[in-house]
Amino acid sequence: MRRSLRKLAMGLFFVGPWVIGFLGFTLYPMVMSAYYSLTNYNLVNPPKYIGWNNYIRLLQMDPQFKTAIGNTMYMVLFGLPIWLFVALVMAVLLNEKGKLTTFFRTLFYLPSVVPTVAASVLWMWVLNPQYGIVNTLLKSLGFSGPGWFTDPKWSKPGLILMGAWATGGTMIIFLAGLQNVPEALYESAELDGAGWWRKLVHITLPILTPTIFFNLIMGMISTFQYFTQAFVISRGAGSNVPPGGPLGSTLFYAIYLYQNAFSYLRMGYAAAMAWLLFIVILVSTLLLFRSSGKWVHYDT
């Protein structure tokens, strides 16, 4: 009996910090957020219960809310596939064995460990319309470069280009999945006269579908919460420029949530936005899991 109690006490001792952290920094904030979403709370006065009014107001879709949803879906539907494609292509190329393979793997992975704020500042300079590297190169080739982050039409493509530069983490996961493809399958395919394209389509990609599915889920969750890059770049235009510029082209859902919480002091409304985002991500993830049975193959 004493031995069992001692083991229980030892287990609680080791798991205790995690339990305390979960209760204090995850469960409690979630519960309070759910409560605040049903209140009118401005961080100064005590919260006032208003029922489902915040959610009803969300469903009424104010213009900024529509813009935030549209910008966020743009990144999910266009930015995420491009990032996954770039990471997959890099992984396939770097999966080939060579003397400099390790060097190039390190080189392509390094951008993903650069802090997001530092990377955003760097790309503000790279894509500067007047003296940025990209537009300078385009000018030398006889082309007129776009305004990038200063042009509403090019701000989101600029963010997508910036995101493609930092897909090293996703590339490493793809590379790990490629390492698990049996060489015997490639050898059998070569004996049948299959070229690199047929091997890629009929062997590599089907076996890699679990890895693609994982990266798709994680990328979708992250993209729905897209915030830091757009916030830093839009604020880089000047201290008087609100986040989400120019002309609301980078006003993503998370930025609008931040504005409601800390700029407009509508914490209850922001909490309702957070729970709506949670529901959208949850439903999207469940739909992807449901569809995975048709295209994800776990047997090699």
C-alpha positions as CSV (number, residue, x, y, z in Angstrom):
1,M,0.0,0.0,0.0
2,R,2.8,2.4,1.0
3,R,4.7,1.5,-2.2
4,S,1.6,2.3,-4.3
5,L,1.1,5.6,-2.6
6,R,4.7,6.4,-3.0
7,K,4.5,5.7,-6.8
8,L,1.4,7.8,-7.0
9,A,3.0,10.7,-5.1
10,M,6.1,10.5,-7.4
11,G,3.9,10.5,-10.5
12,L,1.9,13.5,-9.3
13,F,5.2,15.2,-8.5
14,F,6.5,14.9,-12.0
15,V,3.2,15.6,-13.8
16,G,2.2,18.4,-11.4
17,P,4.0,21.2,-13.2
18,W,2.2,20.3,-16.5
19,V,-1.2,20.0,-14.8
20,I,-0.7,23.4,-13.1
21,G,0.4,25.0,-16.4
22,F,-2.5,23.5,-18.2
23,L,-5.1,24.6,-15.6
24,G,-3.6,28.1,-15.3
25,F,-2.5,28.9,-18.8
26,T,-4.9,26.9,-21.0
27,L,-8.1,25.8,-19.4
28,Y,-8.7,28.9,-17.3
29,P,-8.1,31.3,-20.2
30,M,-10.4,29.2,-22.4
31,V,-13.2,29.3,-19.8
32,M,-12.8,33.0,-19.2
33,S,-12.7,33.6,-22.9
34,A,-16.0,31.7,-23.4
35,Y,-17.5,33.8,-20.6
36,Y,-16.2,37.1,-22.0
37,S,-17.7,36.2,-25.4
38,L,-21.1,36.5,-23.8
39,T,-20.4,39.9,-22.2
40,N,-19.8,43.5,-23.1
41,Y,-16.2,44.0,-21.7
42,N,-13.8,46.8,-22.4
43,L,-11.0,45.9,-20.0
44,V,-11.8,48.9,-17.8
45,N,-15.3,48.3,-16.5
46,P,-16.6,45.0,-15.2
47,P,-18.0,42.7,-17.8
48,K,-21.7,43.0,-18.5
49,Y,-23.6,39.9,-19.6
50,I,-25.4,40.4,-22.9
51,G,-26.0,36.8,-24.0
52,W,-25.4,35.9,-27.6
53,N,-25.3,39.5,-28.9
54,N,-21.6,39.3,-29.8
55,Y,-22.2,36.2,-32.0
56,I,-25.3,37.7,-33.6
57,R,-23.3,40.8,-34.4
58,L,-20.6,38.6,-36.0
59,L,-23.2,36.9,-38.2
60,Q,-24.3,40.3,-39.4
61,M,-20.9,40.7,-41.1
62,D,-19.7,44.3,-40.8
63,P,-17.5,45.5,-43.7
64,Q,-14.2,45.0,-41.9
65,F,-15.2,41.6,-40.7
66,K,-15.9,40.6,-44.3
67,T,-12.6,42.0,-45.4
68,A,-10.8,40.0,-42.7
69,I,-12.5,36.8,-43.7
70,G,-11.8,37.3,-47.4
71,N,-8.1,38.1,-46.8
72,T,-7.7,35.1,-44.6
73,M,-9.4,32.7,-47.0
74,Y,-7.1,34.1,-49.8
75,M,-4.1,32.9,-47.8
76,V,-5.7,29.5,-47.0
77,L,-6.8,28.8,-50.6
78,F,-3.8,30.3,-52.4
79,G,-0.9,30.8,-50.1
80,L,-1.0,27.5,-48.3
81,P,-1.0,25.3,-51.5
82,I,1.9,27.3,-52.9
83,W,3.9,26.9,-49.6
84,L,3.2,23.2,-49.5
85,F,4.2,22.8,-53.2
86,V,7.4,24.8,-52.8
87,A,8.4,22.7,-49.7
88,L,7.6,19.5,-51.5
89,V,9.6,20.4,-54.6
90,M,12.6,21.3,-52.4
91,A,12.3,18.1,-50.4
92,V,12.2,16.0,-53.6
93,L,15.2,17.8,-55.0
94,L,17.2,17.5,-51.8
95,N,16.3,13.9,-51.4
96,E,18.8,13.0,-54.1
97,K,22.2,11.9,-52.8
98,G,25.2,14.1,-53.5
99,K,28.3,15.6,-52.1
100,L,26.7,18.9,-51.3
101,T,23.3,17.5,-50.3
102,T,23.8,18.2,-46.5
103,F,25.0,21.7,-47.2
104,F,21.9,22.6,-49.4
105,R,19.5,21.0,-46.9
106,T,21.0,23.2,-44.2
107,L,20.9,26.2,-46.5
108,F,17.2,25.8,-47.4
109,Y,16.2,25.1,-43.8
110,L,17.9,28.1,-42.3
111,P,15.2,30.7,-43.3
112,S,12.6,28.8,-41.2
113,V,14.6,29.4,-38.0
114,V,14.9,33.2,-38.6
115,P,12.5,35.0,-36.1
116,T,9.3,36.0,-37.8
117,V,9.7,39.7,-36.9
118,A,13.2,39.8,-38.2
119,A,12.2,38.0,-41.4
120,S,9.3,40.5,-41.9
121,V,11.7,43.5,-41.6
122,L,14.1,41.9,-44.0
123,W,11.4,41.3,-46.6
124,M,10.2,44.9,-46.2
125,W,13.6,45.8,-47.5
126,V,13.8,43.1,-50.2
127,L,10.5,44.0,-51.7
128,N,10.8,47.8,-51.3
129,P,9.4,49.3,-54.5
130,Q,12.2,51.9,-54.8
131,Y,15.4,50.2,-53.8
132,G,14.5,46.6,-53.0
133,I,16.5,43.7,-54.4
134,V,13.6,42.2,-56.3
135,N,12.5,45.4,-58.1
136,T,16.1,46.4,-58.8
137,L,16.6,43.1,-60.5
138,L,13.4,43.4,-62.5
139,K,14.4,46.9,-63.5
140,S,17.7,45.7,-64.8
141,L,15.8,43.2,-66.9
142,G,13.6,45.9,-68.4
143,F,10.5,45.3,-66.2
144,S,8.7,47.7,-63.9
145,G,8.4,46.1,-60.5
146,P,5.1,46.2,-58.5
147,G,4.5,48.1,-55.3
148,W,4.4,44.9,-53.2
149,F,3.5,45.8,-49.6
150,T,2.5,49.4,-50.6
151,D,0.0,48.2,-53.3
152,P,-3.3,46.5,-52.2
153,K,-3.1,44.2,-55.3
154,W,0.3,42.9,-54.5
155,S,0.5,42.9,-50.7
156,K,-0.9,39.4,-50.3
157,P,1.3,37.9,-53.2
158,G,4.2,39.6,-51.4
159,L,3.3,37.8,-48.2
160,I,3.0,34.5,-50.1
161,L,6.4,35.0,-51.6
162,M,7.8,35.7,-48.2
163,G,6.2,32.6,-46.8
164,A,7.6,30.4,-49.6
165,W,11.1,31.5,-48.6
166,A,10.5,30.2,-45.0
167,T,9.1,26.7,-45.8
168,G,12.2,24.9,-44.5
169,G,10.4,23.3,-41.5
170,T,7.7,21.9,-43.8
171,M,10.4,20.8,-46.2
172,I,12.2,18.8,-43.5
173,I,9.0,16.9,-42.7
174,F,8.5,16.1,-46.3
175,L,12.1,15.0,-46.5
176,A,11.6,12.7,-43.5
177,G,8.6,11.2,-45.3
178,L,10.6,10.7,-48.5
179,Q,13.3,8.8,-46.5
180,N,10.7,6.2,-45.7
181,V,9.9,5.3,-49.3
182,P,11.3,1.8,-49.9
183,E,14.1,1.7,-52.5
184,A,12.9,-1.7,-53.7
185,L,9.8,0.0,-55.2
186,Y,11.9,2.4,-57.2
187,E,14.1,-0.5,-58.4
188,S,11.1,-2.5,-59.5
189,A,9.7,0.4,-61.3
190,E,13.0,1.0,-63.1
191,L,13.0,-2.6,-64.2
192,D,9.5,-2.0,-65.7
193,G,10.9,1.0,-67.6
194,A,9.3,3.7,-65.4
195,G,10.9,7.2,-65.6
196,W,11.3,9.7,-62.8
197,W,7.8,11.2,-63.4
198,R,6.0,7.9,-63.2
199,K,8.0,7.0,-60.1
200,L,7.0,10.3,-58.6
201,V,3.3,10.0,-59.4
202,H,2.8,6.3,-58.8
203,I,5.2,5.6,-55.9
204,T,6.5,8.7,-54.1
205,L,3.3,10.8,-53.8
206,P,1.0,7.9,-52.8
207,I,3.4,6.8,-50.0
208,L,3.9,10.5,-49.1
209,T,0.2,11.2,-48.6
210,P,0.3,10.8,-44.8
211,T,3.0,13.4,-44.6
212,I,1.2,15.7,-47.0
213,F,-2.0,15.3,-44.9
214,F,-0.1,16.2,-41.7
215,N,1.5,19.3,-43.3
216,L,-1.8,20.3,-44.8
217,I,-3.5,20.1,-41.4
218,M,-0.8,22.0,-39.5
219,G,-0.4,24.6,-42.3
220,M,-4.2,25.2,-42.4
221,I,-4.4,25.8,-38.7
222,S,-1.4,28.2,-38.8
223,T,-2.7,30.1,-41.9
224,F,-6.1,30.6,-40.3
225,Q,-4.3,32.4,-37.5
226,Y,-2.0,34.4,-39.9
227,F,-0.9,37.5,-37.9
228,T,2.7,38.4,-37.3
229,Q,4.1,39.0,-40.8
230,A,1.2,41.2,-41.9
231,F,1.1,43.1,-38.6
232,V,4.8,43.9,-38.7
233,I,4.8,44.9,-42.4
234,S,1.7,47.0,-42.2
235,R,3.0,48.8,-39.1
236,G,6.3,49.3,-40.9
237,A,4.5,51.9,-43.1
238,G,4.4,54.3,-40.2
239,S,3.1,54.5,-36.6
240,N,-0.1,56.3,-37.7
241,V,-1.0,53.5,-40.2
242,P,-3.4,51.0,-38.6
243,P,-2.6,47.3,-39.0
244,G,-4.0,45.7,-42.1
245,G,-2.9,48.2,-44.6
246,P,-2.7,49.2,-47.4
247,L,-6.4,49.8,-47.7
248,G,-7.3,46.7,-45.7
249,S,-5.5,44.3,-48.1
250,T,-3.6,42.6,-45.2
251,L,-6.4,42.9,-42.6
252,F,-6.5,39.2,-41.7
253,Y,-8.9,37.7,-39.2
254,A,-6.3,37.5,-36.3
255,I,-5.4,41.2,-36.9
256,Y,-9.0,42.3,-36.8
257,L,-9.4,40.2,-33.6
258,Y,-6.4,42.0,-32.1
259,Q,-7.8,45.4,-33.1
260,N,-11.1,44.7,-31.4
261,A,-9.4,43.4,-28.2
262,F,-6.7,46.0,-27.7
263,S,-7.4,49.0,-30.0
264,Y,-11.2,49.3,-29.8
265,L,-11.3,47.7,-26.3
266,R,-14.1,45.3,-27.3
267,M,-12.8,42.3,-25.5
268,G,-16.1,40.5,-25.5
269,Y,-16.5,40.8,-29.2
270,A,-12.9,39.7,-29.7
271,A,-13.5,36.7,-27.5
272,A,-16.5,35.8,-29.7
273,M,-14.3,36.1,-32.8
274,A,-11.8,33.8,-31.2
275,W,-14.4,31.1,-30.5
276,L,-15.8,31.5,-34.0
277,L,-12.3,31.0,-35.4
278,F,-11.8,27.9,-33.1
279,I,-15.1,26.4,-34.5
280,V,-14.1,27.1,-38.1
281,I,-10.6,25.5,-37.6
282,L,-12.2,22.5,-35.9
283,V,-14.8,22.0,-38.6
284,S,-12.2,22.4,-41.4
285,T,-9.9,19.9,-39.7
286,L,-12.7,17.4,-39.2
287,L,-13.7,17.7,-42.9
288,L,-10.1,17.1,-43.9
289,F,-9.9,14.0,-41.7
290,R,-13.1,12.8,-43.2
291,S,-11.8,13.2,-46.7
292,S,-8.5,11.6,-45.9
293,G,-9.9,8.1,-46.3
294,K,-10.2,8.8,-50.1
295,W,-6.7,10.0,-50.8
296,V,-4.3,9.2,-47.9
297,H,-2.6,5.8,-48.1
298,Y,-1.0,4.4,-44.9
299,D,0.1,1.0,-46.4
300,T,3.4,0.9,-48.2
